[in-house]
Amino acid sequence: MLLGQLERLNGEAMMRDVETARQVTTKILHLIQTQEKSGKEVMSKGSSGMEVILASLEVSLLINTTSFALLLCVSGRGRRVGVFVSKGGTGVLFQILNTANKDMPPSEELMLQLHSLLAKVGPKDRKFGVKARLSGALNITVNLIKQNIQNTKLLLPCLQVLRAYSTNSVNAISLGKNGVVELMFKIVAPYSKKNTSLVALDALGALLKSKTNARRAVDGGHVPVMLALYLDWHRNDTRHRYMLIRKGFLVCLRNITNIKLGRKAFIEADGMRILYNSSTECLPVRTLDPLVNTSSLIMRKCFPKNRLPLPTIKSAFHYQLPHVPAAGPVAQLYSQPPGVDDVVDESDDNEETEADTDSENEEDEKDHGTNDDIETDLNKLHPKKSPSRLFEELRVYERFFLELSEDFQVSARTSFAHSPSPLPKARPQTELSGGSQLLQGPARRAAAAAAVRPLPLPPPSSDTPPAGHHPPHQGPGPKRGGRHSLPRRTQDLVALRQASLSRAGDRAEPGALAGALKGVKQEGSPVSATRHIQSPLLLGGIAARRVGGGGGSNWGSDCGSEGAEDESVEGAVLEVPDTALLLPLHDPDLYVEMVKGTNSVPQYAEVAYPDYFGHVAPTFREPLLDRVYGVQRSKIFQDIERLIHPNDILDKVVYDLDIPSCPVIEDNGESLKFNSQFESGNLRKAVQVRKYEYDLVLNSDINSNHYHQWFYFEVSGMRVGTMYRFNIINCEKSNSQFNYGMQVLMYSVQEAISGRPRWVRTGTDICYYKNHFARSSIAAGGQKGKSYYTLTFSTNFSHKDDVCYFAYHYPYTYSTLKMHLSKLEALRTPEIYLRQDVLCETLSGNSCPLLTITAMPESNSNDHICQFRNRPLIFLSARVHPGETNASWVMKGTLEFLMGPSPLAASLREAYIFKIVPMLNPDGVVNGNHRCSLSGEDLNRQWQNPNPELHPTIYHTKSLLQYLAHIQRAPLVFCDYHGHSRKKNVFMYGCSVKETVWQSNISATSSDLQEDLGYRTLPKILSQIAPAFSMASCSFVVERSKESTARVVVWREIGVQRSYTMESTLCGCDQGKYKGLQIGTRELEEMGAQFCMALLRLKRLTGLRNHQHLLDLESDIIGTSCPTTYVMEEDEPSFMEAIDYSAESNDEDGEPENEHAGEVHDNPDHIDQLSDSENNHRE
């Protein structure tokens, strides 16, 4: 009723009857203030209350301030402000502001009420800044501020409105030109109990987001002033009551340091020391974490960008390709002049994707769930109709499928372990970075053959090894009398057995490590039997060539230390556990022989102890590591200390592959010794930065300038009980499972010789964060301003004079594969058909094995022969990416199951013919690459058009599949085993037209979407029987960036519906039986065996004659509760401590980067590019 009366009074009537209008509005105001229901009625849908009040306000505000009070009350909070904005209230307020400003002087009460309401409306109106600028309100508010600097009552709402104006970048620049930045610095005051500074800092922070204003602040000399004010508040606010004001100063500094000029001014004003000291004082108080985090972010941003301490970011090893591709990263690498491959690219627009960013578009970020990478071309989502190659070209591959034509008439139980000659390949010149050439062609093979000789045990009563014998592991020492002397390190490594054994059961007295070598099973030791080896492990007959020096296994080699050896220990032997008794596929002596036949670019002449001894999986559980609160910032602060206290930094190089001869290292026992010169090893440089802290630099893939992730190196010379910190400083990925419970792996030789030969998870204070080493735009896909990331971990050592190895994941070398395949022969029974072929040779001359496994026919009758030939084929491959060693352990589990004696294995062999390429990238594995082959390219991006010279393993593997397609024998299942570094569990990627179309917005007819649901059957079975497998992480969407991967090409070109990539975590599981545990080799091998079990169950389904019944069964298995699940990049829960990843580094393939991963916020669902794997880079 009152609203109706007010509505009738609007217009001229109100002007005539001011008193009545005032009385009506006063009554309405009283009702709304005293009755919540009345306020809701005014704001309810269908009510015209807001329009009536706004109309009366426009007409009579100057004579009826009660209307304004009413408006404040009605629209004062929550949803009401939104309704007010939607009714055009913002424009009315600006109109009134202009009208009120014409009075001289303006009414202070009216201006106070107007700005109080504008301060509430501003954050709710997206076009507030534009409306303010067009209405001329900016100058009105600025003038009010200038005239009322001492009038706190009016100043506060004006500053709040100014902040809202400044969120618009055009407004911010305009206000800056009018001197508002300088005006804010006049208002921001030293420590006091007034809160004016807080609001002024909010407004100033918004203004300084503009680079123009930031430059204006720097030019005005305000950076030192800002630091001084911050320090004043920090010192005086002892009870931490004004934390928001202190945070306001830091936000302003953060915005200023977004520009290069601001960072320079910050450094010159001693900002690093000021923030470092103040933050250190804040660390004990948990509530001050926002100050510490923002300070840390500013300091890291301003930390001078440095180059990596390398002469070049190209690999330390050089391999000349037979021909260089016409375009692409490798062509760019070869075309660069020397010295320009690593440049520090200073970018003035220092990314605001850093952790502490106050995003104004959080909703937009949350809604960033679309994937622009999804394939939308329906023609590409259906298999090709015409073959890409003529059958005449493919006929040569018939010899790899003898089982399809074998008649078994000569002998029903013939041994099928012969190997046809490999397919031809180019033999390019290979050379070391130092320029020495390796043997070519037959000469090289002859030399290798000459070197492969048995490694006999030392005979009894002999003080020296047999002539010509060199124990495996490290380079020969200085020669004396035609013999190689034993490195003196061996005396300290273990209690040595002098080779004066009079009988096999002779026992030596314990040496420095009492009882360590006795052949008595110790507590917790899985191995009791022993064998004798010579130490260190050096390949007999192969000249040692140490490319870099200072390694722990280098004492007594050609690096120096001449004359230091004790003649009395020549020929000494170690008594070590005989792991061959526990590991059916492991034989140390056989491994050494396999290494001798392995070709590497650096000409490795050593064998790493873990690969020699083998790995016996521990029986104890290894849970995911709980993250210690504050660990990341404590490590960052230690890094910042280097800049503030440079005199405390040693900066001593202790290992460097780029130095042709070993660096001179004084033997004072103050430094660890490093080595990575063995198969699959990767460590390029080690720098001692503090007494117990080392920066480590990884080697890039050969013929590449990036891909740093895999590491495998040796450490010795440690002190017992001392905590050492290791920092791997040139990681590239923007996130890592090391932030989510994953630990590095360590292998202790002392533990091994004590009967516990195993890799164990180790490391504390583990974190992964962006550092101050700049990535060259050349290595970052042309993007400037990118940084490397640091993986840091701390560990101590339990044994004196131990030799320990660290690795990213459980190593599995190419020589290990050859040894395992050789041992598999021994598992064959007359019922098993096993054939090992050499598919081709790699660029460096290593053979790529191809296995065929099935069951022999029951007899040589026609029926049994026919059944044998017509078994469906399963095609498996693994290890296309060398750093994904877990794929090889899964493959090992598959192979062992297939060759096993169990009835289930026999049934599986009878059901299928298995064609297996267990290692698609031998060269990459041998040379310690992470992702590429010697061609410098990701082989899993070459399947569309592989080059027979540069990508021989892919070319010939694809040719095998093309041959099968031509003879109408395409595999029932194709699966490529991979590892995933940023996801937990094991999961699969497949291909589906329907699910790809569903996830895109393309239109398609029902005929386009017709497909068999069978692609989901195998992963669904795995989710039921394999505890590590997660169906929820599987995806069946085809993406453009994956069109040249094995999975998509085999699905599209070969027509294999069940074409998969199976990804195994490098970390652990967050569901099922292994939830909360890190994954080990036992679980990985189990996964390989479970994959076989799933194939057996799949056979029972696909063996059904009624195809429709099969579909019904598969639909029943699949159910309706398993929609396609994209794999998010950052799917981890957030931590109490913010983790700054600053996702600004490209993963692996030089593809466009994700810039929105940022920091782990309260909402952990970082909607990164939804892909089959990491940043479109995994498979």
Salt bridges, closest charged atoms under 4 A:
GLU12 OE1 - ARG16 NH1 3.86
GLU19 OE1 - ARG22 NH1 3.26
GLU36 OE1 - ARG77 NH2 3.04
GLU36 OE2 - ARG80 NH2 3.12
GLU51 OE2 - LYS87 NZ 2.99
ASP125 OD2 - LYS131 NZ 2.82
ASP237 OD2 - ARG246 NH1 3.05
ASP270 OD1 - ARG273 NE 3.65
GLU281 OE1 - HIS234 NE2 2.63
ASP289 OD2 - ARG286 NE 3.81
ASP289 OD1 - ARG633 NH1 2.88
ASP342 OD2 - ARG307 NE 3.45
GLU346 OE1 - ARG263 NH2 3.95
ASP348 OD2 - ARG215 NH2 3.25
GLU354 OE2 - LYS770 NZ 2.68
ASP358 OD2 - ARG254 NH2 3.83
GLU393 OE1 - ARG389 NE 3.36
GLU403 OE1 - ARG835 NH1 3.03
GLU403 OE2 - LYS915 NZ 3.13
GLU565 OE1 - ARG480 NH2 3.36
GLU567 OE2 - ARG480 NH1 3.13
GLU570 OE1 - ARG483 NH2 3.22
GLU575 OE1 - ARG497 NE 3.95
GLU575 OE1 - ARG507 NH1 3.61
GLU575 OE1 - HIS532 NE2 3.58
ASP578 OD1 - ARG531 NH1 2.94
ASP589 OD2 - ARG531 NH2 2.58
GLU593 OE2 - LYS596 NZ 3.28
GLU606 OE2 - ARG546 NH1 2.65
ASP639 OD1 - ARG642 NH2 3.94
ASP639 OD1 - ARG725 NH2 3.50
ASP656 OD2 - LYS685 NZ 3.96
ASP658 OD2 - ARG684 NE 2.84
GLU666 OE2 - LYS652 NZ 3.46
ASP667 OD2 - ARG488 NH2 2.78
GLU670 OE1 - LYS691 NZ 3.95
GLU670 OE2 - ARG719 NH2 2.89
GLU693 OE2 - ARG642 NH2 3.20
GLU693 OE1 - ARG690 NH1 2.47
GLU693 OE2 - ARG725 NH1 3.36
ASP695 OD2 - ARG642 NH1 2.66
GLU714 OE1 - HIS473 NE2 3.27
GLU732 OE1 - HIS706 ND1 3.84
GLU732 OE2 - HIS708 ND1 2.84
GLU751 OE1 - ARG756 NE 2.59
GLU751 OE2 - HIS799 NE2 2.62
ASP765 OD2 - LYS635 NZ 3.75
GLU825 OE1 - ARG828 NH2 3.06
ASP837 OD2 - ARG835 NE 3.07
GLU841 OE1 - ARG427 NH2 2.70
GLU858 OE1 - HIS864 NE2 3.64
GLU884 OE2 - HIS881 ND1 3.04
GLU884 OE2 - ARG931 NH1 3.93
GLU884 OE1 - HIS978 ND1 3.21
GLU884 OE2 - ARG1178 NH2 1.84
GLU896 OE2 - LYS892 NZ 2.53
GLU937 OE1 - HIS951 NE2 2.60
ASP938 OD1 - HIS881 NE2 2.73
ASP938 OD2 - ARG931 NE 2.93
ASP938 OD2 - ARG941 NH1 4.00
GLU949 OE1 - HIS323 ND1 3.09
ASP976 OD2 - HIS978 NE2 2.77
GLU995 OE2 - ARG1016 NE 2.82
ASP1012 OD2 - HIS1107 NE2 3.55
GLU1043 OE1 - LYS380 NZ 3.89
GLU1053 OE2 - LYS384 NZ 3.71
GLU1053 OE1 - LYS958 NZ 3.01
GLU1085 OE1 - LYS892 NZ 3.09
GLU1114 OE2 - ARG1058 NH2 3.02
GLU1129 OE1 - ARG982 NH2 2.80
GLU1130 OE2 - ARG982 NH1 3.51
ASP1131 OD2 - LYS983 NZ 2.65
GLU1132 OE2 - LYS984 NZ 3.19
GLU1137 OE1 - ARG627 NE 3.68
ASP1140 OD2 - ARG300 NH1 2.85
GLU1144 OE2 - LYS770 NZ 3.03
ASP1147 OD2 - ARG982 NH2 2.80
GLU1148 OE2 - LYS733 NZ 3.21
GLU1148 OE2 - HIS930 NE2 3.31
GLU1148 OE1 - ARG931 NH1 3.77
GLU1148 OE2 - ARG1178 NH1 3.92
ASP1149 OD1 - ARG931 NE 3.61
ASP1149 OD2 - ARG941 NH2 3.28
ASP1149 OD2 - HIS1177 ND1 3.35
GLU1155 OE2 - LYS786 NZ 2.53
ASP1168 OD1 - HIS1156 NE2 3.80
ASP1172 OD2 - ARG1047 NH2 1.62
GLU1174 OE1 - LYS733 NZ 2.39
GLU1174 OE2 - HIS980 ND1 3.07
GLU1174 OE1 - ARG982 NE 3.50
GLU1174 OE2 - ARG1178 NE 3.27
GLU1179 OE2 - ARG1047 NH2 2.62
